[in-house]
Amino acid sequence: MTRMGTRTGSGTGRVVVGVSGSLASLAALRVAAEEARRSRRVLVAVIAWEPPEGETLYLRHPDREWVRHWWGEARTRLDRAFDEVFGGAAPGVRTERRVVRARPARALSDLAAHPDDLLVLGTRPGRHRPTRTHRRVRARTTCPILTVPAPPVPRRVRRALRKMTAEDFALAGE
């Protein structure tokens, strides 16, 4: 884990974590909850979403039902992340779950706008260059940022996954 910036006093600010459902974001969610519990802060878990074809095309053909559908999909992913990490709610932590219609960098930097906040981001293991989202968040935020690497996937599991076909996944769902 890499901590950027200075640590703030306990109980001040919030712990904001970006959740996408990826292995890295699940690791970040776990660490963010631990930090929120330890520092007695509120955990704000945020998932950002945009229309699949982009905002510009949506503005040409707006559809409220379509927006409700994609908002619901994002909310389901956020709830699933809590289920996978904690089996439901994060124990011993005051939590806010936010579904935000925006690009991830904008949503995260807007929510972690106070200098006493702590922003927690997940990263893929072995990644040496920050992603576009990480670069944009760092440019826009004044609060400390904690990056959490995803746990590495064992080599034999990666090999097995590379050899799998669509039929293997279809059989796993039955």
C-alpha positions in Angstrom: 0.0 0.0 0.0 1.2 3.5 -0.8 0.1 6.5 1.2 0.4 9.9 -0.4 0.0 13.1 1.6 -0.1 13.3 5.4 -2.4 11.5 7.8 -5.2 13.5 9.3 -6.6 13.4 12.9 -8.9 10.6 13.9 -12.6 11.2 13.4 -12.2 14.1 11.0 -13.2 14.0 7.3 -14.4 10.8 5.6 -12.8 7.8 3.9 -13.9 7.8 0.3 -13.3 4.7 -1.8 -13.9 4.0 -5.5 -15.7 0.7 -6.2 -16.0 -0.9 -9.6 -16.3 -4.6 -8.7 -12.8 -5.3 -9.8 -10.4 -7.3 -7.6 -8.4 -4.1 -7.0 -11.5 -2.1 -5.9 -12.6 -4.9 -3.6 -9.2 -4.8 -1.9 -9.5 -1.0 -1.6 -13.0 -1.4 -0.1 -11.6 -3.7 2.6 -8.7 -1.4 3.5 -11.0 1.7 3.4 -13.4 0.1 5.8 -10.5 -0.8 8.2 -9.2 2.8 8.0 -12.7 4.2 8.6 -13.2 1.9 11.6 -9.8 2.7 13.0 -10.1 6.5 12.6 -13.9 6.5 13.5 -14.7 8.2 10.1 -17.6 7.6 7.8 -16.9 5.3 4.9 -18.2 6.7 1.6 -18.2 4.0 -1.1 -18.8 5.4 -4.6 -19.5 3.7 -7.9 -19.4 6.0 -10.9 -21.3 5.2 -14.2 -21.9 6.8 -17.5 -24.2 5.9 -20.4 -22.5 3.1 -22.3 -22.7 5.1 -25.5 -21.6 8.4 -23.8 -23.4 11.5 -22.5 -23.5 13.2 -25.9 -25.5 10.5 -27.6 -27.8 10.2 -24.6 -28.5 13.9 -24.7 -29.8 13.5 -28.3 -32.1 10.6 -27.3 -32.9 10.8 -23.5 -34.8 7.9 -22.0 -35.6 7.9 -18.2 -36.2 4.2 -18.1 -32.9 3.5 -19.7 -31.2 5.7 -17.0 -33.0 3.9 -14.2 -31.8 0.6 -15.7 -28.1 1.6 -15.8 -28.3 3.3 -12.4 -29.8 0.0 -11.0 -27.0 -2.0 -12.6 -24.4 0.2 -11.0 -26.2 0.0 -7.6 -26.3 -3.8 -7.9 -22.5 -3.9 -8.6 -21.9 -1.7 -5.5 -24.1 -3.9 -3.3 -22.4 -7.0 -4.7 -19.0 -5.6 -3.8 -20.1 -5.2 -0.2 -21.5 -8.7 -0.2 -18.3 -10.2 -1.6 -16.0 -8.3 0.8 -18.1 -8.2 4.0 -21.0 -10.6 3.4 -23.3 -7.5 3.6 -22.7 -4.3 5.5 -19.2 -3.3 6.7 -19.1 -4.3 10.4 -18.5 -1.5 12.9 -18.4 1.3 10.3 -20.9 4.0 9.4 -21.3 3.7 5.7 -22.7 5.7 2.8 -23.2 4.0 -0.6 -23.3 6.4 -3.5 -24.1 5.8 -7.1 -22.9 8.8 -9.2 -23.5 9.5 -12.8 -20.1 10.9 -13.8 -16.7 9.8 -14.9 -14.8 8.0 -12.1 -12.1 10.6 -11.6 -14.6 13.5 -11.4 -16.9 11.6 -9.0 -14.1 10.6 -6.7 -12.4 14.0 -6.6 -15.7 15.8 -6.1 -16.6 13.5 -3.1 -13.1 13.7 -1.6 -13.0 17.4 -1.7 -12.1 18.2 1.9 -8.4 18.2 3.0 -9.3 16.0 6.0 -10.8 13.3 3.7 -8.9 10.2 2.7 -9.3 8.8 -0.8 -8.6 5.1 -1.3 -8.0 3.7 -4.8 -7.3 0.1 -5.9 -4.5 -0.7 -8.4 -3.7 -3.8 -10.3 -0.6 -5.7 -9.0 2.7 -5.0 -10.7 1.3 -1.9 -12.4 4.1 0.7 -12.5 2.3 3.5 -14.3 -0.8 5.1 -12.8 -4.0 4.8 -14.8 -5.7 7.8 -16.4 -8.2 7.8 -13.6 -5.5 7.8 -11.0 -3.6 10.7 -12.7 -6.8 12.8 -13.0 -7.8 12.2 -9.4 -4.3 13.1 -8.1 -4.4 16.3 -10.2 -7.8 17.3 -8.8 -7.7 16.3 -5.1 -6.1 18.0 -2.1 -6.7 15.2 0.3 -4.3 12.3 1.0 -4.6 9.3 -1.4 -4.0 5.7 -0.3 -3.5 3.2 -3.1 -4.1 -0.5 -2.5 -2.9 -3.2 -4.8 -5.1 -6.1 -5.7 -3.9 -9.4 -4.5 -1.9 -11.3 -7.1 -3.5 -14.2 -8.9 -1.4 -17.4 -8.7 0.3 -18.3 -11.9 -1.5 -21.7 -12.2 -4.9 -20.0 -11.9 -3.9 -17.4 -14.6 -2.9 -20.3 -16.9 -6.1 -22.2 -16.3 -8.2 -19.1 -17.0 -6.3 -18.5 -20.3 -7.2 -22.0 -21.4 -10.9 -21.7 -20.6 -13.5 -21.2 -23.3 -17.0 -19.6 -23.3 -18.5 -23.1 -22.8 -16.5 -23.6 -19.6 -18.1 -20.4 -18.2 -21.5 -21.5 -19.3 -21.2 -24.8 -17.6 -20.0 -23.1 -14.3 -23.3 -21.1 -14.2 -25.5 -24.3 -14.2 
